[in-house]
């Protein structure tokens, strides 16, 4: 069932275009760049390592006591730079990663790209991040293919290109990458790079959720809240946002707070509950501007406009400093933040009706 809502993203004004939401200009999924790339080498990598160390490469399943020792040593050496990254010993890890990346190791290329993306051990450089991510993706790393799809979606380090985002997401999804599945769902949801199809989007979000993706439940929730492809159902939205929060996705708390603060159905308006959930979000992710934006909306719902204005200013500062949002999404988020602040200065709460007016 295709339903066209007057709201092209989720209805929560404080969350549109945020990196943790499923809204119109939002990040459709979020690979945690803090996670260390998997360190277990493939059989090919083991053989390459064996050649480099002068040991004999043996078929899988055969071993002798000496071979077992050699195999263990090779695995230890293969995993060393990733352990050093996990231990935040970037000065030691970087030379090893660069050497392997220069020799065509796709896993090392992907890890190096993440370090440039985050600015860990090196100056933050999205162009270099995209360059190494491209090499890694072309080398077959599904994590890198998924991340490159995201870079293409947002224009991070490379020109924004929704068609390429679709292509790379499909490649990664074919290898079982749930992050890529979530991104592709959002592309179908917004009609970027593919025809808009809410039914397909919901199918893909459900598949990603079944695979354990912690972002998918929040996207499913926002589709119920917006009435996209399904009848609008705030109860279902609350249940799915709660599932996202329970899985460890901070945006679950953010969305719950925003829903209780801005909902157009009076049965679900609850200012004190909105504040409580927003405070959980700010506690769990104090540098996330969306958490503070939700708290501002919650204070405004309680007619605490001085607090709302002060918290909105804090949110705006974090938004201005955010380097991970794409330029288009960031500009849209800044404009919405300015409109919400103007409402608080006029002693008005920000509601879903405001968002509908903005979108139409």
C-alpha positions in Angstrom: 0.0 0.0 0.0 1.5 3.3 -1.1 0.5 6.3 1.0 1.8 9.7 0.4 2.1 11.7 3.6 2.3 15.5 3.6 5.4 14.9 5.6 8.2 13.5 3.6 10.2 12.3 6.6 9.3 11.6 10.2 7.1 14.2 11.8 9.5 15.1 14.6 10.8 18.6 13.8 13.7 18.3 16.2 14.9 15.2 14.4 14.6 16.0 10.7 17.9 15.8 8.9 19.8 14.4 11.9 22.4 11.7 11.8 20.5 9.4 14.1 17.1 9.5 12.5 15.1 8.2 9.6 13.9 11.5 8.5 13.9 13.2 5.1 17.5 14.3 5.0 18.8 12.1 7.7 21.6 9.6 7.8 19.8 6.4 6.7 22.1 4.2 8.8 25.1 4.7 10.9 28.1 2.5 10.8 30.0 3.1 14.0 33.3 4.4 12.8 34.7 3.7 16.3 34.4 -0.1 15.8 37.6 -1.8 14.8 37.6 -3.6 11.5 37.5 -7.4 11.9 41.0 -8.6 12.5 40.7 -12.3 11.6 42.6 -12.9 8.3 41.1 -14.9 5.4 42.9 -18.0 4.1 44.4 -15.9 1.3 45.7 -13.3 3.8 47.1 -16.2 5.9 49.0 -17.5 2.9 50.3 -14.1 2.1 51.4 -13.6 5.6 53.1 -17.0 5.6 55.0 -16.1 2.5 56.1 -12.8 4.0 57.3 -14.5 7.2 59.0 -17.3 5.3 56.7 -20.0 6.6 54.9 -22.5 4.3 51.3 -22.0 3.3 49.3 -25.1 4.1 45.8 -26.0 3.0 43.1 -25.4 5.5 42.5 -28.3 7.8 46.1 -29.6 7.8 48.5 -29.0 10.7 51.5 -30.2 12.5 52.7 -28.9 15.9 55.1 -26.5 14.1 52.5 -25.5 11.6 50.1 -24.7 14.4 52.6 -22.4 16.0 53.3 -20.8 12.6 49.6 -20.3 12.0 49.0 -18.8 15.4 52.0 -16.4 14.9 50.7 -15.4 11.5 47.2 -14.7 12.9 48.7 -12.7 15.7 50.8 -10.6 13.3 47.8 -10.1 10.9 45.6 -8.8 13.8 48.3 -6.6 15.3 47.4 -3.2 13.7 43.7 -3.6 14.6 44.5 -4.4 18.2 46.7 -1.3 18.3 43.8 0.7 17.0 41.5 -0.8 19.6 44.1 0.2 22.2 44.2 3.7 20.7 47.9 3.3 19.9 47.6 5.0 16.6 51.3 6.0 16.2 52.2 2.3 16.2 49.2 1.2 14.1 49.4 3.7 11.3 52.7 2.7 9.8 51.5 -1.0 9.7 48.2 0.0 8.2 49.8 2.3 5.6 52.2 -0.4 4.5 49.5 -3.0 4.1 47.1 -0.5 2.4 49.8 0.5 -0.1 50.2 -3.2 -0.9 46.5 -3.6 -1.6 45.2 -5.0 1.6 41.5 -4.1 1.4 40.9 -4.5 5.2 43.8 -2.2 6.1 42.6 0.3 3.5 39.2 0.4 5.1 40.6 0.8 8.6 42.9 3.6 7.4 39.9 5.3 5.9 38.0 5.2 9.2 40.9 6.8 11.0 41.0 9.6 8.5 37.2 9.9 8.8 37.3 10.2 12.6 40.6 12.1 12.8 42.2 9.5 15.1 46.0 9.5 14.9 45.8 11.7 11.8 44.1 15.0 11.0 40.4 14.5 10.1 40.3 14.4 6.3 37.2 13.2 4.5 38.8 13.3 1.1 41.5 10.9 2.1 38.9 8.8 4.0 36.8 8.5 0.8 39.9 7.7 -1.3 40.9 4.8 0.9 37.3 3.7 1.4 36.9 3.5 -2.4 40.0 1.3 -2.7 38.8 -1.0 0.1 35.3 -1.2 -1.4 36.7 -2.1 -4.8 38.7 -4.8 -3.0 35.5 -6.4 -1.8 35.2 -5.3 1.8 31.5 -5.2 2.6 31.9 -2.8 5.5 33.7 -0.4 3.2 31.2 -0.8 0.4 28.5 0.1 2.9 30.4 3.1 4.2 31.2 4.3 0.7 27.5 4.1 -0.1 27.0 6.4 2.9 29.7 8.8 1.7 28.0 8.9 -1.7 24.7 9.6 0.0 26.0 12.5 2.0 28.7 13.8 -0.2 31.3 13.0 2.4 34.7 13.5 0.7 33.3 12.8 -2.7 30.5 14.4 -4.8 27.0 13.5 -3.6 25.6 10.8 -5.9 22.5 8.8 -4.9 22.9 6.4 -7.8 26.3 5.4 -6.6 24.9 5.1 -3.1 22.3 2.6 -4.3 25.0 0.6 -6.3 27.4 0.3 -3.3 24.6 -0.4 -0.8 23.3 -3.2 -3.0 26.8 -4.7 -3.3 27.2 -4.7 0.5 23.7 -5.9 1.1 24.3 -8.9 -1.2 27.0 -9.9 1.3 24.6 -9.7 4.2 25.6 -6.2 5.5 22.6 -5.0 7.6 23.8 -1.4 7.6 23.7 -1.3 3.8 20.2 -2.8 3.9 19.1 0.0 6.2 20.6 2.6 3.9 19.0 1.1 0.8 15.6 1.1 2.7 16.0 4.8 3.3 16.8 5.5 -0.3 13.6 3.8 -1.3 11.8 5.7 1.4 12.9 9.0 0.1 13.0 8.2 -3.6 16.7 9.0 -3.9 18.5 7.1 -6.6 15.5 4.7 -6.9 11.7 5.3 -7.3 10.0 6.0 -4.0 8.5 2.9 -2.6 7.4 2.8 1.1 6.5 -0.9 0.9 10.0 -1.9 -0.2 11.5 0.4 2.4 9.6 -1.2 5.2 10.5 -4.7 3.9 14.2 -3.8 3.9 14.0 -2.1 7.4 12.3 -5.2 8.7 15.1 -7.4 7.2 17.8 -5.2 8.8 16.0 -5.4 12.1 15.8 -9.2 11.9 19.6 -9.2 11.2 20.2 -7.2 14.4 20.7 -3.7 13.0 20.2 -1.3 15.9 19.1 1.6 13.6 16.3 -0.1 11.8 13.7 -0.1 14.6 13.8 3.8 14.8 13.2 4.0 11.0 10.3 1.6 11.3 8.9 3.7 14.1 9.2 6.9 12.2 7.3 5.3 9.2 4.5 4.4 11.6 4.6 7.9 13.0 4.5 9.5 9.6 1.9 7.1 8.1 4.2 6.1 5.3 3.1 2.9 3.6 1.1 2.1 6.8 -1.6 3.8 8.7 -0.3 6.3 11.2 0.0 4.6 14.5 1.6 6.4 17.4 1.4 3.4 19.7 3.4 1.3 17.2 5.9 4.2 16.8 6.4 4.3 20.5 6.9 0.6 20.7 9.5 0.6 17.9 11.3 3.6 19.3 11.5 1.8 22.6 12.9 -1.2 20.9 15.6 1.0 19.3 16.5 2.4 22.7 16.6 -1.0 24.3 19.0 -2.1 21.5 21.4 0.7 22.5 20.4 3.2 19.8 20.3 6.7 21.4 18.0 8.0 18.7 15.3 5.8 20.3 15.4 8.0 23.4 15.6 11.1 21.3 12.6 10.2 19.2 10.5 9.1 22.2 11.2 12.5 23.8 10.4 14.4 20.6 7.2 12.4 20.0 5.9 13.1 23.5 6.8 16.8 23.1 5.5 17.5 19.6 2.8 14.9 18.9 -0.4 16.3 17.4 -2.5 13.5 19.1 -3.2 14.8 22.6 -3.3 11.3 23.9 0.4 11.0 23.5 1.5 14.5 24.6 3.4 14.2 27.8 5.8 17.0 28.7 7.4 15.5 31.8 7.9 12.1 30.1 9.5 14.0 27.1 12.0 15.7 29.4 12.8 12.4 31.1 13.5 10.6 27.8 15.5 13.6 26.5 17.7 13.6 29.6 18.4 10.0 29.0 19.5 10.8 25.5 21.8 13.7 26.6 23.3 11.4 29.3 24.1 8.7 26.8 25.3 10.9 24.0 26.1 14.4 25.4 27.7 15.5 22.1 24.7 14.7 19.9 23.0 17.9 19.0 19.7 16.0 18.4 19.6 14.9 22.0 19.7 18.6 23.2 17.2 19.6 20.5 14.7 17.1 21.8 15.3 18.4 25.3 14.6 21.9 24.2 11.3 20.8 22.6 10.4 19.0 25.8 11.0 22.1 27.9 8.9 24.2 25.5 6.1 21.6 25.8 6.2 22.3 29.6 6.1 26.0 28.9 9.7 26.3 30.3 10.7 28.6 27.5 13.9 30.1 29.1 15.2 26.5 29.5 14.1 25.7 26.0 16.0 28.7 24.6 19.2 27.9 26.5 19.2 24.2 25.6 18.4 25.1 21.9 21.5 27.3 21.9 23.6 24.4 23.2 22.1 22.1 20.5 22.9 24.7 17.8 26.5 25.0 18.9 26.9 21.2 18.6 25.2 21.2 15.3 27.5 24.0 13.9 30.5 21.9 15.0 29.3 18.7 13.5 31.6 17.5 10.7 29.8 14.3 9.9 26.6 15.6 8.4 26.5 16.2 4.7 26.4 19.9 3.7 22.8 19.7 2.4 21.5 18.0 5.5 23.4 20.3 7.8 22.1 23.4 6.2 18.5 22.1 6.4 19.0 21.2 10.0 20.4 24.7 10.8 17.3 26.3 9.2 14.9 24.1 11.1 16.8 24.9 14.4 16.4 28.6 13.7 12.7 28.2 13.1 12.3 26.2 16.3 14.3 28.8 18.3 12.1 31.5 17.0 9.0 29.6 18.2 10.5 29.3 21.7 11.3 33.0 21.7 7.7 33.7 21.0 6.7 31.5 23.9 5.4 28.7 21.7 6.0 25.0 21.7 7.2 23.3 18.6 4.6 20.7 17.3 4.1 18.3 14.4 1.7 20.9 12.9 4.8 23.2 12.6 6.7 20.5 10.8 3.8 19.9 8.4 3.7 23.6 7.6 7.4 23.6 6.9 7.3 20.6 4.6 4.3 21.8 2.5 
